[in-house]
Amino acid sequence: MGSTLSKDTPNPSSGTPPPTSAWQSDQQIDYGSLLPNGIYPGSPQDYDHRVVRRLICDRRLSPFYKGLADEPVSVGDPSEEDTSAQTAGADHTHHPSPAHAPIIKKPESFGKSRERSSSNSSTYSPSGTENAKAKQKLEAERKKLFVEKKLYKDALECPICFLYYPANINHSRCCAQPICTECFVQIKRPPETPSTSASCPFCVEPNFGVYYKPPEWAEKTVEVRRGFI
C-alpha cells in the first residue's frame, strides 16, 4: 500500500462526526493512541481515518505517540532500576536484635478474644477504604512512569516535526529514516498527478512507504505481524 490514504472519512475538525467511534476511543496500541495529538492544527486531516486506525490496530503502522520537545534524559533500563530499588529496600529491612525482640504476650482467654473480635468487626473505618484507593492510585502512577521510561528509552527525533518519539516508530522503506505517524499521514500524492505515488520526503525515492516494528517488550493482545505499507 502506498503512503497516500483516501479521503472518504469525514474530517473531524469540520464539525461532522465520523460514522464510527474511533475518535472517541481511548484504546491504546503498544502504549500509543489511535488518535493524533494535534501537532498540525492548521492542516486538513483529510486522510482515511478508518484505514489508519485499522493499520495501527494491525500493527502495520505506528500508533500516535506523544512527541517530546526535548530529548529524554538517558537512563538505565527501567526494569533493572526497579529491581535494584526493590533489592535496596530489602537490604534496609529492619531486623530486631534478640535484645529488642518483641515480647510475646500470653494468649487471651477464648471469651475475651471472641468479644474483642466481634467489637472490631462491627466498627467501620473509612480510612481503610481511602488508603486502599490511594495505594491503587500510587501504583497506577508508578506503572505509568515505568512504561514511559521504558517506551522513550533511546528515543528518536522525527526529522519532519523535530519531536522525540519511541525508537519503534515508523521507518521509511527506502532509506530507513524515522517518521512519526502524524507526519506520515500528512504526505500526499502530487495534486497535479494524483495517479502518481508520493515520493520519500528524505531521499525522494518514488512509491514512498513505511514499516513498523512493535516493541519487543510490549504486551501483545493480538497476533503481531510486521507488514509493509
C-alpha positions, 0 to 999 in steps of 0.5 A: 500500500502506498503512503497516500490514504483516501479521503472518504472519512469525514474530517473531524475538525469540520464539525461532522462526526465520523460514522464510527467511534474511533475518535472517541476511543481511548484504546491504546496500541503498544502504549500509543493512541489511535488518535493524533495529538494535534501537532498540525492544527492548521492542516486538513486531516483529510486522510482515511481515518478508518484505514489508519486506525485499522493499520495501527490496530494491525500493527502495520503502522505506528500508533500516535505517540506523544512527541517530546520537545526535548530529548529524554534524559538517558537512563538505565533500563527501567526494569533493572532500576526497579529491581535494584530499588526493590533489592535496596529496600530489602537490604534496609529491612529492619531486623530486631536484635534478640535484645529488642525482640518483641515480647510475646504476650500470653494468649487471651482467654477464648471469651475475651478474644471472641468479644474483642473480635466481634467489637472490631468487626462491627466498627467501620473505618473509612480510612481503610477504604481511602488508603486502599484507593490511594495505594491503587492510585500510587501504583497506577502512577508508578506503572505509568512512569515505568512504561514511559521510561521504558517506551522513550528509552533511546528515543528518536527525533522525527526529522519532519516535526523535530519531536522525540518519539519511541525508537519503534516508530515508523521507518521509511522503506527506502532509506530507513529514516524515522517518521512519526505517524502524524507526519506520515499521514500528512504526505500526499500524492502530487495534486497535479498527478494524483495517479502518481505515488508520493515520493520519500520526503528524505531521499525522494525515492518514488512509491514512498512507504513505511514499516513498523516494528512493535516493541519487543517488550510490549504486551501483545493482545493480538497476533503481531505481524510486521507488514509493509505499507 
